[in-house]
Amino acid sequence: MGITGTDVAKEAADMVLADDNFATIYAAVEEGRVVFDNIRKVIIFLIPTGVGLVLTILVSIVLRLPLPFLPAQVIWINLVTNGLQDVAMAFEPPEEDVGRRRPRDPKEGVLTPLMIGRTVLVGLILLVGTLGVFTWQLRGNPDLAYARTLALTTMVLFQNFHVLNSRSFTQSVFRMDPLSNRVLFAAIVAALSLQVLAIYWGPLQFLLRTEPLTLQDWLTVIPVAASVLVAVEVEKAVRGRRARGAHPQG
């Protein structure tokens, strides 16, 4: 005890409670779990989207297709649109069960099998969806700048949908309050707004070599990008059923 304890006891102790309140230990453990959770959530957002971006470029090279993104567009994805959400994820509030979980193995790494599996799943969805939109547009219209604008918009929308997946490893996004993390909500709105500016505002059009999209284009790319949300929701549901089957009394 930091107040009533003797100096000898404090020197010999592994932990000293400055306020002599054992509830402080619980609060500290809970806060540590929240911080570690949020680090993992940022990772499960950044790595899959990065893998999807890299795979899209590599596969297009292997298939001898034109590059779906210009260097400036890749920087735009990583620093402007993607960079807003990963910072906002640090403000994610604690999940309801954070204080009831079993202690984590100290030897356990940051990456788990669940995170690796989800990285593969999301990366492949981003690859297929973005490259599919890109090649589909090229077949119907050989305007490369227009096809790249569609690919860029699809990737940005993919990331905005996937950041919602990343708010919880197990809980459905439809059961979470979208305003419980107002910083993230603002980051998503800002990222989408910046992408709209990149498509329709002259200076950014010139910088990123984009072209204005039609309403039909938006109606095409939004369902494609939303597929990552549906896929991860299904994966969460399947994992949840397996967990309940393995621990029916849990």
C-alpha positions in Angstrom: 0.0 0.0 0.0 1.4 3.4 -1.0 -0.2 5.3 1.8 -0.4 3.0 4.8 2.4 0.6 3.9 5.8 0.9 5.4 8.9 1.9 3.5 10.3 -1.6 3.8 7.2 -3.1 2.4 7.2 -0.7 -0.6 10.8 -1.5 -1.4 10.1 -5.2 -1.3 6.9 -5.1 -3.2 6.5 -5.7 -7.0 3.6 -3.3 -7.1 2.7 -0.3 -5.0 -0.8 1.1 -4.9 -0.6 4.8 -4.6 -4.2 5.2 -3.5 -4.5 2.0 -1.4 -7.4 0.9 -3.6 -7.4 -2.6 -5.1 -9.9 -1.4 -7.7 -7.0 0.5 -9.2 -5.4 -2.8 -10.3 -8.6 -3.8 -12.1 -8.8 -0.4 -13.8 -5.2 -0.6 -14.9 -5.5 -4.1 -16.3 -8.6 -3.1 -18.2 -6.9 0.0 -19.6 -3.9 -2.1 -20.7 -6.2 -4.6 -22.4 -8.0 -1.7 -24.3 -4.7 -0.3 -25.4 -3.5 -3.7 -26.6 -6.8 -4.4 -28.3 -6.7 -1.1 -30.2 -3.1 -1.8 -31.4 -4.3 -5.1 -32.8 -7.3 -3.4 -34.4 -5.1 -0.9 -36.1 -2.9 -3.8 -37.4 -5.9 -5.8 -38.6 -7.0 -2.7 -40.6 -3.6 -1.7 -42.0 -2.1 -5.0 -42.9 -5.0 -6.5 -44.9 -5.6 -3.3 -46.8 -1.9 -3.0 -47.5 -1.8 -6.6 -48.7 -4.8 -6.0 -51.0 -3.1 -3.0 -52.5 0.2 -4.7 -53.1 -1.5 -7.9 -54.5 -3.5 -5.8 -56.9 -0.4 -4.2 -58.3 1.6 -7.4 -58.5 -1.2 -9.4 -60.1 -1.7 -6.7 -62.7 2.0 -6.9 -63.5 1.9 -10.7 -63.8 -1.2 -10.5 -66.1 0.6 -7.8 -68.1 -2.2 -5.3 -67.5 -1.6 -1.6 -67.1 -0.9 -0.5 -63.6 -4.2 0.1 -61.8 -2.7 2.9 -59.7 -0.2 5.7 -60.4 2.5 6.4 -57.7 0.7 9.5 -56.6 -2.5 7.5 -56.2 -0.8 4.9 -54.0 0.5 7.7 -51.8 -3.0 9.2 -51.7 -4.4 5.9 -50.5 -1.8 5.3 -47.8 -1.3 8.8 -46.4 -4.5 10.7 -47.0 -7.5 8.3 -46.9 -6.0 5.3 -45.1 -4.0 7.4 -42.7 -7.0 9.1 -41.2 -8.7 5.9 -40.1 -5.7 4.2 -38.5 -5.2 7.2 -36.2 -8.9 7.3 -35.3 -8.8 3.6 -34.3 -6.7 4.5 -31.3 -9.8 6.1 -29.8 -11.9 3.0 -30.1 -13.8 2.5 -26.7 -13.5 -0.7 -24.8 -15.6 -3.7 -25.7 -18.2 -5.0 -23.2 -16.3 -8.2 -22.4 -12.8 -6.7 -22.0 -12.9 -7.1 -18.2 -14.2 -10.6 -18.3 -11.7 -12.2 -20.6 -9.2 -14.8 -19.5 -5.6 -13.5 -19.0 -3.6 -13.5 -22.3 -0.6 -15.7 -22.6 2.4 -13.4 -22.1 4.3 -15.3 -24.8 1.5 -14.7 -27.3 2.5 -12.4 -30.2 0.6 -9.4 -31.6 -0.5 -11.4 -34.6 -2.9 -14.3 -34.0 -4.2 -17.0 -36.3 -7.5 -15.2 -36.5 -5.7 -12.0 -37.7 -3.6 -13.9 -40.2 -6.7 -15.7 -41.6 -8.6 -12.4 -41.9 -5.6 -10.7 -43.5 -5.7 -13.4 -46.3 -9.5 -13.1 -46.7 -9.6 -9.3 -46.9 -6.5 -9.1 -49.0 -8.0 -11.5 -51.6 -11.3 -9.7 -51.6 -9.6 -6.3 -52.2 -7.5 -7.9 -55.0 -10.5 -9.5 -56.8 -12.8 -6.5 -56.4 -10.4 -3.8 -57.4 -8.8 -5.6 -60.2 -12.2 -6.8 -61.4 -13.6 -3.3 -61.6 -10.4 -2.1 -63.3 -10.3 -4.8 -66.1 -14.1 -4.6 -66.5 -13.8 -0.9 -67.2 -10.9 -1.3 -69.6 -12.9 -3.8 -71.7 -15.8 -1.5 -72.0 -13.8 1.8 -72.3 -10.1 1.9 -73.1 -9.7 5.2 -71.2 -6.9 4.2 -68.8 -7.3 7.3 -66.6 -11.0 6.6 -66.1 -10.3 2.9 -65.2 -7.7 4.0 -62.7 -10.1 6.4 -61.1 -12.6 3.6 -60.7 -9.9 1.3 -59.2 -8.7 4.1 -56.8 -12.3 4.8 -55.7 -13.0 1.1 -55.2 -9.9 0.7 -53.0 -10.7 3.7 -50.9 -14.3 2.5 -50.4 -12.9 -1.0 -49.5 -10.8 0.6 -46.8 -13.7 2.6 -45.4 -15.8 -0.6 -45.1 -13.0 -2.6 -43.7 -12.3 -0.1 -40.9 -15.8 -0.9 -39.7 -14.9 -4.6 -39.6 -11.8 -3.8 -37.6 -13.7 -2.2 -34.7 -14.1 -5.7 -33.2 -12.6 -9.1 -33.9 -15.8 -11.0 -32.9 -18.7 -8.6 -32.6 -20.9 -7.7 -35.6 -20.5 -4.1 -36.7 -24.3 -3.9 -36.9 -24.5 -4.4 -33.1 -22.1 -1.5 -32.5 -23.0 2.1 -32.1 -21.5 3.9 -35.1 -21.0 7.1 -33.0 -19.3 5.4 -30.0 -16.1 6.4 -31.7 -16.8 9.8 -33.0 -13.2 10.3 -34.1 -13.4 7.3 -36.4 -16.8 8.4 -37.7 -15.3 11.8 -38.5 -12.3 10.2 -40.1 -14.5 8.1 -42.4 -16.5 11.1 -43.5 -13.3 13.1 -44.1 -11.7 10.3 -46.1 -14.8 10.0 -48.3 -15.0 13.7 -48.7 -11.4 13.9 -49.8 -12.0 11.1 -52.3 -14.9 13.0 -53.8 -12.7 16.1 -54.1 -10.0 14.0 -55.7 -12.5 13.0 -58.4 -14.4 16.2 -59.0 -12.1 19.1 -57.9 -9.8 20.4 -60.7 -6.5 20.8 -58.8 -6.7 17.3 -57.3 -7.8 15.9 -60.6 -4.7 17.2 -62.1 -2.5 16.0 -59.3 -3.9 12.5 -59.1 -4.8 12.2 -62.8 -8.5 11.3 -62.1 -11.6 11.8 -64.0 -15.2 12.5 -62.8 -17.3 9.4 -62.3 -21.0 9.0 -63.1 -23.8 8.0 -60.8 -23.8 4.5 -62.5 -20.1 4.2 -61.6 -20.8 4.8 -57.9 -23.7 2.3 -58.0 -21.2 -0.2 -59.3 -18.2 0.3 -57.0 -20.2 0.7 -53.7 -21.6 -2.8 -53.8 -18.3 -4.2 -54.8 -16.5 -2.5 -51.9 -19.3 -3.5 -49.5 -18.6 -7.1 -50.2 -15.6 -7.0 -47.7 -18.1 -6.0 -45.0 -20.4 -8.9 -45.8 -17.6 -11.4 -46.0 -16.1 -10.5 -42.6 -19.5 -10.5 -41.0 -20.1 -14.1 -42.3 -16.6 -15.1 -41.0 -17.4 -13.6 -37.6 -20.7 -15.5 -37.5 -19.0 -18.8 -38.4 -16.3 -18.3 -35.8 -18.9 -17.4 -33.2 -20.9 -20.6 -33.8 -17.8 -22.7 -33.7 -16.8 -21.1 -30.4 -20.3 -21.7 -28.9 -20.2 -25.3 -30.1 -16.8 -25.9 -28.5 -17.9 -24.2 -25.2 -21.7 -24.8 -25.1 -21.8 -23.6 -21.4 -19.7 -20.5 -22.0 
